[in-house]
């Protein structure tokens, strides 16, 4: 893998971020500052309006002297793309008021689920409807993102879990009715209700209903997610067969690395990168496939995926302004 070269064209795409004071919103701004095609436009932050951006995000030194704006929809009208980095349940109203031609990437959960009852059960409140699910690495989704002006960014926990299990379910190598996921997130991950999102995307890959038991936990690290997913093996599914299924699915994907046999994902290896590291093995004793994934929850699990989706929807090379190389140690 390599660091992707930046474009040299003059920035011309105005990007706004709503919720720019939070972890994910700040990470979007960081990536926009290094993106050759974007101009950093309005940065809105509700309760933090009027505060200096560098008070909350000291690493964003190029924005010294700028302050967060109030959540005023009028200032978003001229933006080409709006990133919504808001708590779950707060994106729908803002998105509905934006012009139809504006590209909107929602980093929250408001538009990920396809069924209102799933939203009500896991989140509560009013369902805002379903948008294009922005996981380009899944079959057919890159084309859907390219044709959309409303994109629901995947959740952080589901990103590694879905990408690790989807090829195995699609190939019929594991059973769909007993998927168990245990995952640890850095402290920037917060709380999550991601079971229906995982089941929805994995059911699409499997062609049938998938049942997931999901246990999230916080780990003593600032960022990163390490997830272990298991599912019952279908007879004849060896480690080699499972590994080949992942390799076949992702050999041409710039941000997914299927590690060599014997190497296992580490969160440190994905720090600061828009990448997913995957490994898989068959456990013949328990009769289960074991998939381990690692991501940076603020990059591929949030802001990096959002920029990747924006690149695709705007007709840019999807790797522009992003890297698959972690900064560890």
C-alpha positions, 0 to 999 in steps of 0.5 A: 500500500502507499500514500495516495498523491494529492491533486494539484487543482485549485480548490473549488468545492465548498464543504460545510460541516454541521457539528464541527466541534465534536470528535467526528466533525473535527476529524472531517475538518482535518481531512478537508484541510488536506484535501486538494479539491475542497474549500473549508466553508461554514463550520457550525457547532450549535452550543459552541457557536462563537468559540474559536475552532482551535480552542476545541481542535488545537491541531487545526492551526490553519483555522486559527482566528476562525470561530464556530458558527451557529446552526443557521441553515441559510449559511449552508445554502451555497455549500456544494457538500454538507457533512452532518456530524450530529448526535443520532436523531438530529440530522433528519430535520436539517437534511430535509431543509437543504436544497435537493442538489446539495450533496449531504453526507450524514455521519449519524445513524438517522438515515442508515436503517431501511425500516422504521420499526428498527429505528424505533426499537434501537433509537426511538423518536421519529424515523427520518427515512433511508438514504444510500448506504455509503459502504462502497466496498459492498457489491453495487454500493459504489455505483449507488453512492456515485448516483446519490445526493444523500448518503448515509455514512456507515457506523464505526463498529459496523464498518469492520464487522460488515466488511469482514463477514459479508464476503463469507456470507455471500459465498455461503461459507458461514451460516447466517443465524448465529453471528457473534460480535465482540468489539472494543472501541477507543474512548472517542467511540461513545455509545452505540446501537448498531445491531440493526445496521449490521443485520441489515447490511449482512442480510443483503450480502447473505440473501437471507435474514442474519441474526447478530449478537453484538457486545461493544465495550470501551478500551483504554485508548483514544481511538480505534476499534478491534472487532472479533466476529464469529459465525458457524462454518459450513462443512468444508470451509477451511481457513484457506477457503475463508481467506481466499473469499476475503482476498477475492472480494477486496483485492482491488479495494484501496482501503481494505487490506486482507493480511497475510496468513498468521498476521492479525489486525492491530488498531495501532496499524490503522491509526489515522488511516482510512483503512480496514485490516482483516484476518480470518481463520477457521476454528475446527474445534468450535466449528466457527469462522473467526474474523478480526478487523481493525479500523480507526473509528474516527477515520474509516469509521467516520470522517474518512469514509465520509470524505471517501463517499463525497469523493465518489459522489462528486466524481473525484478519485475516491482516494483523493485526500485520504491515506491507507497508511497508519501512523503507528507507533 
